[in-house]
Amino acid sequence: MSKAAVKRKPRAPKPDDALLGVPRAVDMHVGARLRLRRTLLGISQEKLGDSVGLTFQQIQKYERGANRVGASRIYEFSRVLDVPVSYFFDEMNDVTKATRGRRIDLKGLTDGDQVELESDPLARRETLELVRAYYKINDPKIRKRLFELTKTLANSQVIS
């Protein structure tokens, strides 16, 4: 029997074939954490890319979740940005955890889920400016006192 005569069964499509190009929730989360840490440190995408041998365009893709960040690359980022590897997975919300690594279509999220993703205080410019200003205070004792004052103010609003 010749090879031409052998009929091959077409391969079954993979479940994610229809969603190629749609970012996975965990990739978006890791990218957001990468962007957060980079901006908190005041590092440009170009400078971060140079430090790990990538272009700024690749850093952009990682930060958007368009490309997956491999384990070795996460390790490199953790060293350059001075955070533990676990930092990139910290604070994953329920939407991210519920996908179990599957791809998600943000259009398919409920209004509440969409608001949760959009209202993340760590993604706000105000938070970034506050943290940058905090770290501009050179005296660690003053920073500590400001930190304690902020916690006290926040707690007093919760109680009243």
TORPA-4810 file (N, C-alpha, C, O; in nm, 3 decimals):
<nodes>
NODE_1_0.084_-0.117_0.000_0.000_0.000_0.000_0.089_0.124_0.000_0.179_0.135_0.083_M
NODE_2_0.065_0.216_-0.091_0.148_0.336_-0.100_0.105_0.440_0.002_-0.005_0.435_0.057_S
NODE_3_0.193_0.534_0.024_0.162_0.640_0.119_0.043_0.722_0.073_-0.036_0.770_0.155_K
NODE_4_0.028_0.738_-0.057_-0.082_0.817_-0.111_-0.216_0.750_-0.084_-0.319_0.816_-0.070_A
NODE_5_-0.214_0.617_-0.075_-0.339_0.544_-0.054_-0.383_0.545_0.092_-0.500_0.518_0.121_A
NODE_6_-0.293_0.576_0.184_-0.327_0.577_0.326_-0.403_0.705_0.357_-0.354_0.816_0.337_V
NODE_7_-0.524_0.687_0.407_-0.602_0.804_0.443_-0.575_0.837_0.588_-0.585_0.752_0.676_K
NODE_8_-0.540_0.959_0.611_-0.513_1.004_0.746_-0.634_1.079_0.800_-0.698_1.158_0.731_R
NODE_9_-0.659_1.050_0.922_-0.768_1.119_0.990_-0.722_1.261_1.021_-0.613_1.280_1.076_K
NODE_10_-0.802_1.361_0.987_-0.759_1.499_1.019_-0.746_1.516_1.170_-0.824_1.460_1.247_P
NODE_11_-0.648_1.593_1.209_-0.626_1.612_1.352_-0.743_1.690_1.411_-0.798_1.781_1.349_R
NODE_12_-0.777_1.652_1.531_-0.883_1.724_1.602_-0.827_1.859_1.647_-0.714_1.866_1.695_A
NODE_13_-0.904_1.965_1.631_-0.853_2.095_1.675_-0.833_2.097_1.825_-0.911_2.040_1.901_P
NODE_14_-0.728_2.165_1.867_-0.704_2.182_2.009_-0.808_2.280_2.063_-0.855_2.366_1.989_K
NODE_15_-0.844_2.266_2.189_-0.946_2.354_2.245_-0.915_2.503_2.232_-1.006_2.584_2.217_P
NODE_16_-0.787_2.539_2.236_-0.751_2.681_2.231_-0.726_2.732_2.089_-0.696_2.850_2.072_D
NODE_17_-0.737_2.644_1.987_-0.710_2.688_1.851_-0.797_2.806_1.811_-0.751_2.896_1.740_D
NODE_18_-0.921_2.808_1.855_-1.013_2.915_1.818_-0.976_3.045_1.889_-1.021_3.152_1.849_A
NODE_19_-0.896_3.036_1.992_-0.864_3.155_2.071_-0.720_3.201_2.055_-0.670_3.279_2.137_L
NODE_20_-0.651_3.153_1.951_-0.512_3.194_1.932_-0.508_3.347_1.924_-0.593_3.409_1.860_L
NODE_21_-0.410_3.405_1.986_-0.397_3.549_1.986_-0.468_3.615_2.102_-0.451_3.735_2.126_G
NODE_22_-0.549_3.539_2.175_-0.616_3.594_2.293_-0.528_3.565_2.413_-0.491_3.450_2.437_V
NODE_23_-0.494_3.668_2.490_-0.403_3.646_2.602_-0.465_3.560_2.712_-0.586_3.563_2.733_P
NODE_24_-0.381_3.486_2.780_-0.425_3.409_2.896_-0.426_3.502_3.017_-0.345_3.594_3.027_R
NODE_25_-0.520_3.478_3.107_-0.534_3.564_3.224_-0.405_3.570_3.305_-0.365_3.677_3.350_A
NODE_26_-0.341_3.456_3.323_-0.218_3.454_3.403_-0.107_3.532_3.333_-0.027_3.598_3.400_V
NODE_27_-0.101_3.526_3.200_0.000_3.602_3.126_-0.024_3.752_3.141_0.070_3.830_3.152_D
NODE_28_-0.151_3.791_3.140_-0.184_3.932_3.158_-0.147_3.977_3.299_-0.099_4.089_3.318_M
NODE_29_-0.170_3.890_3.397_-0.136_3.925_3.535_0.015_3.939_3.552_0.061_4.036_3.611_H
NODE_30_0.090_3.843_3.502_0.236_3.848_3.512_0.287_3.974_3.442_0.376_4.043_3.493_V
NODE_31_0.232_4.005_3.326_0.272_4.124_3.252_0.241_4.252_3.328_0.321_4.345_3.329_G
NODE_32_0.125_4.256_3.393_0.086_4.373_3.472_0.181_4.391_3.590_0.219_4.503_3.624_A
NODE_33_0.218_4.280_3.654_0.311_4.288_3.768_0.450_4.333_3.720_0.518_4.409_3.789_R
NODE_34_0.490_4.286_3.603_0.618_4.328_3.544_0.615_4.479_3.520_0.709_4.550_3.555_L
NODE_35_0.507_4.527_3.460_0.494_4.671_3.432_0.493_4.751_3.562_0.558_4.855_3.572_R
NODE_36_0.418_4.703_3.660_0.409_4.773_3.787_0.547_4.790_3.850_0.585_4.901_3.889_L
NODE_37_0.621_4.682_3.861_0.752_4.688_3.925_0.848_4.776_3.845_0.923_4.855_3.902_R
NODE_38_0.844_4.762_3.714_0.932_4.843_3.629_0.902_4.992_3.648_0.995_5.072_3.664_R
NODE_39_0.774_5.029_3.647_0.740_5.170_3.660_0.766_5.222_3.802_0.805_5.338_3.820_T
NODE_40_0.744_5.137_3.903_0.774_5.180_4.040_0.922_5.212_4.056_0.959_5.302_4.132_L
NODE_41_1.006_5.139_3.985_1.150_5.163_3.993_1.196_5.272_3.896_1.313_5.312_3.897_L
NODE_42_1.103_5.321_3.813_1.138_5.426_3.718_1.226_5.379_3.604_1.307_5.455_3.552_G
NODE_43_1.212_5.252_3.566_1.293_5.194_3.459_1.210_5.195_3.330_1.093_5.156_3.330_I
NODE_44_1.270_5.238_3.221_1.201_5.237_3.093_1.195_5.094_3.038_1.270_5.006_3.080_S
NODE_45_1.105_5.073_2.944_1.097_4.942_2.878_1.228_4.912_2.805_1.274_4.798_2.803_Q
NODE_46_1.286_5.015_2.746_1.411_4.997_2.673_1.524_4.955_2.768_1.601_4.864_2.736_E
NODE_47_1.534_5.021_2.883_1.641_4.989_2.979_1.622_4.848_3.034_1.719_4.773_3.048_K
NODE_48_1.498_4.811_3.066_1.473_4.675_3.115_1.508_4.573_3.008_1.571_4.472_3.036_L
NODE_49_1.467_4.602_2.886_1.499_4.512_2.775_1.649_4.494_2.757_1.697_4.382_2.739_G
NODE_50_1.721_4.605_2.763_1.868_4.598_2.750_1.930_4.512_2.859_2.026_4.439_2.835_D
NODE_51_1.874_4.520_2.980_1.933_4.447_3.092_1.913_4.296_3.082_1.985_4.219_3.146_S
NODE_52_1.815_4.252_3.002_1.792_4.108_2.986_1.807_4.063_2.840_1.775_3.949_2.806_V
NODE_53_1.858_4.152_2.755_1.884_4.115_2.616_1.761_4.108_2.528_1.753_4.023_2.439_G
NODE_54_1.664_4.196_2.551_1.542_4.199_2.471_1.518_4.340_2.417_1.577_4.437_2.465_L
NODE_55_1.433_4.349_2.317_1.393_4.481_2.267_1.281_4.536_2.354_1.214_4.461_2.425_T
NODE_56_1.260_4.667_2.348_1.151_4.725_2.425_1.016_4.675_2.373_0.919_4.670_2.449_F
NODE_57_1.009_4.638_2.244_0.885_4.584_2.189_0.848_4.452_2.256_0.730_4.425_2.282_Q
NODE_58_0.949_4.370_2.284_0.922_4.242_2.351_0.874_4.266_2.493_0.785_4.196_2.541_Q
NODE_59_0.933_4.364_2.560_0.887_4.399_2.695_0.741_4.444_2.689_0.662_4.406_2.775_I
NODE_60_0.705_4.524_2.589_0.566_4.567_2.571_0.474_4.447_2.556_0.367_4.442_2.617_Q
NODE_61_0.514_4.351_2.476_0.431_4.232_2.455_0.414_4.153_2.583_0.304_4.104_2.612_K
NODE_62_0.520_4.140_2.661_0.509_4.072_2.790_0.414_4.148_2.882_0.328_4.087_2.946_Y
NODE_63_0.429_4.279_2.888_0.348_4.359_2.979_0.199_4.356_2.941_0.113_4.364_3.029_E
NODE_64_0.168_4.344_2.814_0.028_4.334_2.770_-0.026_4.193_2.785_-0.147_4.172_2.778_R
NODE_65_0.062_4.096_2.806_0.019_3.958_2.813_0.006_3.894_2.676_-0.045_3.783_2.663_G
NODE_66_0.052_3.965_2.572_0.042_3.913_2.436_0.136_3.795_2.416_0.105_3.702_2.340_A
NODE_67_0.251_3.797_2.482_0.345_3.686_2.478_0.362_3.631_2.619_0.362_3.704_2.717_N
NODE_68_0.375_3.500_2.626_0.398_3.436_2.755_0.542_3.457_2.799_0.634_3.455_2.717_R
NODE_69_0.560_3.475_2.928_0.693_3.493_2.984_0.736_3.357_3.039_0.672_3.303_3.129_V
NODE_70_0.844_3.303_2.985_0.893_3.174_3.029_0.954_3.180_3.169_0.986_3.287_3.220_G
NODE_71_0.970_3.065_3.228_1.022_3.056_3.365_1.161_3.117_3.377_1.188_3.189_3.474_A
NODE_72_1.248_3.091_3.283_1.384_3.146_3.292_1.382_3.298_3.277_1.463_3.368_3.339_S
NODE_73_1.290_3.348_3.197_1.280_3.493_3.178_1.223_3.558_3.305_1.267_3.666_3.345_R
NODE_74_1.125_3.493_3.367_1.070_3.545_3.493_1.181_3.551_3.597_1.191_3.647_3.673_I
NODE_75_1.264_3.449_3.600_1.377_3.448_3.693_1.471_3.566_3.666_1.515_3.633_3.760_Y
NODE_76_1.501_3.592_3.537_1.587_3.707_3.503_1.523_3.837_3.549_1.590_3.922_3.608_E
NODE_77_1.394_3.854_3.521_1.325_3.975_3.562_1.327_3.992_3.715_1.344_4.102_3.766_F
NODE_78_1.311_3.881_3.786_1.311_3.890_3.932_1.446_3.940_3.983_1.451_4.016_4.080_S
NODE_79_1.552_3.898_3.921_1.686_3.942_3.963_1.709_4.089_3.928_1.760_4.165_4.010_R
NODE_80_1.672_4.129_3.807_1.693_4.266_3.763_1.605_4.363_3.843_1.649_4.473_3.877_V
NODE_81_1.481_4.322_3.871_1.386_4.410_3.940_1.389_4.392_4.092_1.313_4.457_4.164_L
NODE_82_1.475_4.304_4.140_1.497_4.282_4.283_1.369_4.243_4.357_1.333_4.302_4.459_D
NODE_83_1.303_4.143_4.304_1.184_4.086_4.368_1.192_3.934_4.360_1.262_3.881_4.273_V
NODE_84_1.124_3.862_4.449_1.122_3.716_4.436_1.038_3.675_4.314_0.951_3.751_4.271_P
NODE_85_1.063_3.559_4.260_0.986_3.509_4.146_0.837_3.511_4.177_0.755_3.541_4.090_V
NODE_86_0.802_3.479_4.301_0.661_3.474_4.340_0.591_3.609_4.325_0.468_3.613_4.316_S
NODE_87_0.667_3.718_4.323_0.608_3.852_4.308_0.517_3.859_4.186_0.412_3.921_4.190_Y
NODE_88_0.558_3.795_4.078_0.483_3.804_3.952_0.348_3.733_3.959_0.262_3.755_3.875_F
NODE_89_0.331_3.647_4.059_0.206_3.573_4.073_0.125_3.618_4.194_0.014_3.571_4.216_F
NODE_90_0.182_3.708_4.274_0.112_3.759_4.391_-0.013_3.835_4.349_-0.019_3.893_4.241_D
NODE_91_-0.111_3.833_4.437_-0.233_3.911_4.422_-0.314_3.876_4.298_-0.383_3.962_4.242_E
NODE_92_-0.306_3.751_4.254_-0.390_3.710_4.142_-0.534_3.711_4.189_-0.567_3.653_4.293_M
NODE_93_-0.621_3.776_4.113_-0.761_3.783_4.155_-0.836_3.656_4.117_-0.781_3.568_4.051_N
NODE_94_-0.959_3.647_4.160_-1.038_3.527_4.136_-1.061_3.500_3.988_-1.069_3.384_3.948_D
NODE_95_-1.072_3.604_3.907_-1.091_3.586_3.763_-0.971_3.514_3.705_-0.986_3.420_3.626_V
NODE_96_-0.852_3.557_3.742_-0.729_3.495_3.691_-0.717_3.352_3.739_-0.688_3.262_3.660_T
NODE_97_-0.741_3.328_3.868_-0.729_3.193_3.923_-0.832_3.099_3.862_-0.802_2.982_3.839_K
NODE_98_-0.952_3.149_3.836_-1.060_3.064_3.786_-1.034_3.013_3.646_-1.089_2.910_3.607_A
NODE_99_-0.951_3.083_3.569_-0.926_3.038_3.432_-0.830_2.920_3.426_-0.822_2.851_3.325_T
NODE_100_-0.757_2.897_3.536_-0.660_2.787_3.543_-0.566_2.784_3.423_-0.532_2.678_3.371_R
NODE_101_-0.525_2.903_3.380_-0.430_2.911_3.270_-0.493_2.910_3.133_-0.423_2.925_3.033_G
NODE_102_-0.626_2.891_3.126_-0.691_2.893_2.995_-0.691_3.034_2.941_-0.676_3.131_3.016_R
NODE_103_-0.707_3.044_2.812_-0.718_3.176_2.751_-0.854_3.235_2.785_-0.953_3.163_2.797_R
NODE_104_-0.858_3.366_2.799_-0.985_3.431_2.826_-1.008_3.543_2.726_-0.914_3.602_2.674_I
NODE_105_-1.133_3.570_2.701_-1.173_3.682_2.618_-1.231_3.785_2.712_-1.334_3.761_2.774_D
NODE_106_-1.166_3.900_2.723_-1.211_4.001_2.818_-1.352_4.048_2.787_-1.422_4.096_2.877_L
NODE_107_-1.396_4.035_2.662_-1.532_4.075_2.628_-1.633_3.983_2.695_-1.749_4.021_2.714_K
NODE_108_-1.589_3.863_2.731_-1.678_3.766_2.792_-1.693_3.779_2.943_-1.771_3.707_3.004_G
NODE_109_-1.618_3.871_3.003_-1.627_3.888_3.148_-1.756_3.959_3.186_-1.809_4.039_3.109_L
NODE_110_-1.805_3.929_3.304_-1.921_4.002_3.352_-1.880_4.143_3.387_-1.761_4.172_3.399_T
NODE_111_-1.977_4.231_3.404_-1.947_4.370_3.439_-1.866_4.377_3.567_-1.772_4.456_3.577_D
NODE_112_-1.900_4.296_3.666_-1.829_4.297_3.793_-1.684_4.256_3.778_-1.595_4.315_3.839_G
NODE_113_-1.660_4.153_3.695_-1.523_4.108_3.672_-1.443_4.216_3.600_-1.327_4.241_3.633_D
NODE_114_-1.507_4.281_3.502_-1.440_4.387_3.426_-1.403_4.503_3.519_-1.292_4.556_3.510_Q
NODE_115_-1.494_4.541_3.607_-1.468_4.649_3.702_-1.353_4.611_3.793_-1.268_4.694_3.823_V
NODE_116_-1.350_4.484_3.838_-1.242_4.439_3.927_-1.108_4.452_3.859_-1.011_4.496_3.921_E
NODE_117_-1.099_4.414_3.731_-0.973_4.425_3.659_-0.934_4.571_3.639_-0.816_4.606_3.649_L
NODE_118_-1.033_4.656_3.611_-1.005_4.797_3.583_-0.979_4.877_3.710_-0.911_4.979_3.705_E
NODE_119_-1.032_4.834_3.824_-1.020_4.914_3.945_-0.906_4.869_4.036_-0.901_4.909_4.152_S
NODE_120_-0.817_4.789_3.987_-0.703_4.744_4.066_-0.621_4.865_4.109_-0.566_4.934_4.024_D
NODE_121_-0.612_4.891_4.240_-0.539_5.011_4.285_-0.392_5.010_4.245_-0.331_5.116_4.233_P
NODE_122_-0.334_4.893_4.225_-0.194_4.888_4.185_-0.172_4.933_4.042_-0.060_4.963_4.002_L
NODE_123_-0.279_4.938_3.964_-0.268_4.978_3.824_-0.293_5.128_3.806_-0.278_5.180_3.695_A
NODE_124_-0.330_5.198_3.912_-0.361_5.341_3.902_-0.236_5.427_3.906_-0.139_5.395_3.975_R
NODE_125_-0.240_5.536_3.830_-0.129_5.632_3.829_-0.108_5.691_3.968_0.006_5.713_4.009_R
NODE_126_-0.217_5.718_4.040_-0.207_5.775_4.174_-0.121_5.688_4.265_-0.040_5.740_4.342_E
NODE_127_-0.138_5.556_4.256_-0.060_5.465_4.338_0.088_5.473_4.303_0.173_5.478_4.391_T
NODE_128_0.116_5.476_4.174_0.255_5.485_4.130_0.320_5.615_4.178_0.434_5.615_4.224_L
NODE_129_0.246_5.725_4.167_0.301_5.854_4.212_0.324_5.853_4.362_0.424_5.906_4.410_E
NODE_130_0.231_5.794_4.437_0.245_5.787_4.583_0.368_5.707_4.622_0.445_5.749_4.709_L
NODE_131_0.387_5.593_4.559_0.502_5.508_4.592_0.633_5.576_4.552_0.731_5.571_4.627_V
NODE_132_0.635_5.639_4.437_0.756_5.710_4.395_0.791_5.822_4.494_0.906_5.838_4.533_R
NODE_133_0.689_5.898_4.533_0.712_6.008_4.629_0.762_5.951_4.762_0.853_6.007_4.823_A
NODE_134_0.703_5.842_4.806_0.743_5.778_4.932_0.891_5.741_4.929_0.964_5.768_5.024_Y
NODE_135_0.935_5.680_4.821_1.074_5.637_4.813_1.172_5.750_4.785_1.294_5.730_4.792_Y
NODE_136_1.122_5.868_4.754_1.210_5.984_4.740_1.249_6.039_4.877_1.343_6.117_4.889_K
NODE_137_1.177_5.998_4.981_1.212_6.039_5.117_1.335_5.958_5.158_1.328_5.836_5.174_I
NODE_138_1.445_6.026_5.175_1.573_5.957_5.200_1.587_5.899_5.340_1.652_5.797_5.359_N
NODE_139_1.526_5.964_5.437_1.541_5.921_5.576_1.447_5.803_5.606_1.325_5.820_5.602_D
NODE_140_1.501_5.685_5.635_1.417_5.568_5.660_1.325_5.584_5.781_1.216_5.527_5.784_P
NODE_141_1.368_5.663_5.880_1.285_5.685_5.998_1.160_5.766_5.962_1.050_5.737_6.009_K
NODE_142_1.178_5.866_5.878_1.064_5.947_5.834_0.971_5.862_5.747_0.849_5.870_5.760_I
NODE_143_1.029_5.782_5.659_0.946_5.693_5.575_0.863_5.601_5.663_0.744_5.582_5.639_R
NODE_144_0.924_5.544_5.764_0.855_5.451_5.855_0.741_5.524_5.927_0.631_5.470_5.939_K
NODE_145_0.766_5.646_5.973_0.662_5.723_6.043_0.547_5.757_5.948_0.430_5.752_5.987_R
NODE_146_0.580_5.790_5.823_0.477_5.819_5.724_0.394_5.693_5.696_0.272_5.699_5.683_L
NODE_147_0.461_5.582_5.687_0.394_5.454_5.664_0.296_5.424_5.779_0.181_5.387_5.755_F
NODE_148_0.342_5.441_5.902_0.256_5.417_6.018_0.139_5.514_6.022_0.027_5.476_6.056_E
NODE_149_0.165_5.641_5.988_0.059_5.741_5.984_-0.047_5.703_5.880_-0.167_5.713_5.906_L
NODE_150_-0.003_5.661_5.765_-0.095_5.621_5.658_-0.181_5.503_5.701_-0.302_5.502_5.678_T
NODE_151_-0.120_5.404_5.765_-0.197_5.289_5.814_-0.298_5.333_5.919_-0.412_5.286_5.918_K
NODE_152_-0.259_5.421_6.008_-0.349_5.471_6.112_-0.467_5.544_6.051_-0.582_5.523_6.091_T
NODE_153_-0.441_5.630_5.954_-0.549_5.703_5.887_-0.644_5.607_5.815_-0.765_5.623_5.823_L
NODE_154_-0.589_5.511_5.747_-0.672_5.414_5.675_-0.759_5.334_5.771_-0.877_5.311_5.745_A
NODE_155_-0.701_5.291_5.883_-0.776_5.214_5.983_-0.884_5.298_6.050_-0.991_5.247_6.082_N
NODE_156_-0.856_5.426_6.072_-0.956_5.510_6.139_-1.077_5.533_6.050_-1.188_5.551_6.100_S
NODE_157_-1.059_5.533_5.919_-1.171_5.549_5.828_-1.257_5.424_5.824_-1.378_5.432_5.807_Q
NODE_158_-1.195_5.309_5.838_-1.269_5.182_5.837_-1.357_5.172_5.961_-1.470_5.125_5.953_V
NODE_159_-1.306_5.216_6.074_-1.378_5.206_6.201_-1.495_5.304_6.206_-1.604_5.267_6.252_I
NODE_160_-1.476_5.428_6.158_-1.582_5.528_6.170_-1.689_5.517_6.067_-1.784_5.596_6.067_S
</nodes>
